[in-house]
Amino acid sequence: MCGIIGAASKRNISQVLLEGLRRLEYRGYDSAGIAIMNQKEQLQRIRVQGKVQILAQAMLETKLTGLTGIGHTRWATHGKPSEKNAHPHVSSNELALVHNGIIENHAQLRTFLAEKGYVFTSETDTEVAAHLVHWCYQQKPDLLKALQMAAQKMQGAFAIGVIHLKHPHELAALRQGSPLVLGIGIDEHFIASDPLALKAFAQSILFLAEGDSVLLKAQSYELFDAKGQPVTRQVVALEDECQAASKGNYRHFMLKEIFEQPTVLAQTLEGRLHSHEVLKASLGQTLHDLLPNIKHVHIVACGTSYHAGLIARFWLESLSGISTQVEIASEYRYRDVIVNEATLFVVISQSGETADTLAALKQSKTQPYLARLAVCNIASSTMVREADTTLLTRAGREIGVASTKAFTTQLAALLLLATALCPDKAKAEAVLEELQHLSACCEELLTMSETIKALAPTFIDKRHALFLGRGVHFPVALEGALKLKEISYIHAEGYPAAEMKHGPIALID
């Protein structure tokens, strides 16, 4: 849930970085920080545990200004939430680095760097990255080349931004398995983990591809591919995110997105419900041509998307008679998966940037799948670019940390897929007829919000919850338990209803 922002400009960028971090707050975080090359070409850093507003006050007190800098919001993975573990991390008082993702071999690298004389002041894998880039710079005093060299020594999925005292007007960045976008303005360039962070500043953007690295200056940028060769990527206008980024009259984004479900479900289904043949045609030529050949389906996803896949399995098997296997992406990568002939590989992700799911998609290309389908919400995502074909959910940007409308639109899209694969035309047409009423039914359900709210006090003092379901409702129970954990920090578990007697019943007071 971390966020990255960086800028190289001809103007003071302290408030640019701060505003970028504010726009990334929706991702959730426990600490924040900024490092800037100030007007005297000195490296200054401010970090705080807590909200961006605390960081803003600290910046005001120090009068932090400069033309080049990086910022970060952190959600703790390695090391507890604290100021010393917050980003940016500094090496030898001359290099500052921010990082999203996980460096899997950080322990080995930490040992290597300690032997080289580097002293660690935090518990994070990010400080390992900072010292490693600094060590590589000592071998090759070129900021971007040092970052590229360091990336070759690191294992995992990450995005990195780095500045150096000896290169006061440069910012180097690299993407390996974690999303990063380049923003283009007038006499300024930016990096960010999410285009939303750049809305107020950049006129256009480009998405770094896997392995890409970039060197930013105020008036130019140099982009390189995974092999270190100069490369160009498509530049697109920065889409208007203003409406999505506003809570409107709602108390928080999650509530807003719950009430957006009738609208976005209609968007998901639009143009796809007229008939069985129209549905198949609306899925795109590639997928349309594949439909008659599909005999098996493998679905791979994480979290909420995994639960959507579990539900889709019931539909694919009951409507289409197609055997379906559903895997957690992080586990799929460590199994010897048997791929039968004519198997469709399906990945599901709201963002299209889920690291484990992307890794599974990459791994699938070494296996004899019929094709790779991405069920995704973001058309410009890595997942969409890497898949053979795509089924977009059209949910609009989801800003709330806990998925709501993305989940229901994934279900709608997956039911469309199951219906398109259904060999019984009359049965398929009946499903499409029912789907015509989905948006209205959802709207009617939301009129019960006050009734639902009135139930909350009944459960407010409970510290544990069991969600039970049978058949297609078991994955719904899993999703309900996940939501309660994410939002309330109350312990919850989902179980098949009949499994209660095999252990969990002992937990009931």
Secondary structure, 3 states (H helix, E strand, C coil): CCEEEEEEECCCCHHHHHHHHHHCHHHCCCEEEEEEECCCCCEEEEEEECCHHHHHHHHHHHCCCCCEEEEEEECCCCCCCCCCCCCCEEECCCEEEEEEEEECCHHHHHHHHHHCCCCCCCCCHHHHHHHHHHHHHHHCCCHHHHHHHHHHHCCEEEEEEEEECCEEEEEEEEEEECCCEEEECCCEEEEECCHHHHCCCCCEEEECCCCCEEEECCCCEEEECCCCCECCCCCEECCCCCCCCCCCCCCCHHHHHHHCHHHHHHHHHCCCCCCHHHHHHHCCHHHHHHHHHCCEEEEEECHHHHHHHHHHHHHHHHHHCCEEEEEEHHHHCCCCCCCCCCEEEEEEECCCCCHHHHHHHHHHCCCCCCEEEEEECCCCCHHHHHCCEEEECCCCCCCCCCCCHHHHHHHHHHHHHHHHHCCCHHHHHHHHHHHCCHHHHHHHHHCCHHHHHHHHHHHCCCCEEEEEECCCHHHHHHHHHHHHHHHHCCEEEEEEHHHHHHCHHHHCC
